[in-house]
């Protein structure tokens, strides 16, 4: 299986081994200096989803607040469980 890759303004076919290396480089560009370029979602066991891009303004968490920056005493607004009840969605 081959993949097309732009190189010096031209598309070039690459084999499977090269494809893995190429995709790894692409993924490295997605993460810049340890910061994600996309928001993550975390789901409580009750089904409530915390979306980093939306935050939880009703409970003092501004939109764009990363999960690791949410205070440790944060509780789910639906069931009242703590951060340890959440997992990546």
FENQUI-V855161 format. One record per helix or strand of 3 or more residues. SS is the DSSP state (helix for helix, strand for strand). FROM is the first residue (numbers start at 0). TO is the last residue. If there is no record, write none. Layout:
SS | FROM | TO
SS | FROM | TO
This chain:
strand | 2 | 6
strand | 9 | 13
helix | 15 | 29
strand | 40 | 43
strand | 48 | 50
helix | 56 | 58
helix | 66 | 68
helix | 82 | 84
strand | 85 | 87
